[in-house]
């Protein structure tokens, strides 16, 4: 390294050093912070230019000045390390310590231009006059970028190929428009964007139009908010507008239910049927009983039968409808249950000593009639049987049979037969 450096003569080194100084490059002093190269500031506000720099121990500031490029020097005032312009521009010596701030108050269009910070130093090692220079520009605007009108929310039916969201912005200079989603720049693959200048007839303002395209919109991005941000540049007043993407889709996941479905329902019982669906916009519901309409356009999706009767038995279904489509579902049925007659509790009451009877236990008159008819029927049957037997015995010579029986009995006890 030392051998390579000794090849250059002292005069070459001095010439190279002076060239660096003329180019604004120094061995020791350098800027550590610079203001934006261009600022847009709203009329009536303050414009601030701030520089910070470092020097070596052998360097000291000999001259610090600010000037507007192309203008003559003007009077300024200084408070600490801040310089405030009183008239159009400035040129004054100051011993600044590590930083230089220029503030232009209550700016007007007359202050448009480029401002330069010029710092000159005395260096004792090596001897020289280092120079630091840097410039920044100012453009004063009469208005912030303004969206022409509020952008309505964008509505699209699920399954569409795409939807384009458009905004128009006007300003003193051509606005630049950037799109954001969920506080981040949009993904250009999913959401392509484009901007262009469009005519603004009869007005000196510039107008820009920007489009954002949503490809194959689906319900999982429903109500996502897109933010359009308009500026004149990197350092500029800004304005925003938001657009919500609303995706419409027809009824899905349709269901109908009731706590009493499939059961016997008592006479006079209150019954509720509920129909639900997932849709956007929300659906209205039509209820059917055995395929006949009984309730139309119910927003709540609730059918109430306050007093169930036999005619209410059968199948219930519902249809959900919105601006996109409709869907029907069957699901619940009710069976009428016959009323059950319940008897009064039995209470035993005394009737006579050692005997009790239950109130209401006396047989009804028609029960007694049945019993009497039954007894009469038995008597008739008995008479008929006797008649049949008698006739049978007479047919076998009943008298002969009796005579033989008499002889048998007499002989068995030892009486002589006559």
Order of alpha helices (4+ residues) and beta strands (2+ residues): alpha-alpha-beta-beta-beta-beta-beta-beta-beta-beta-beta-beta-beta-beta-beta-beta-beta-beta-beta-beta-beta-beta-beta-beta-beta-beta-beta-beta-beta-beta-alpha-alpha
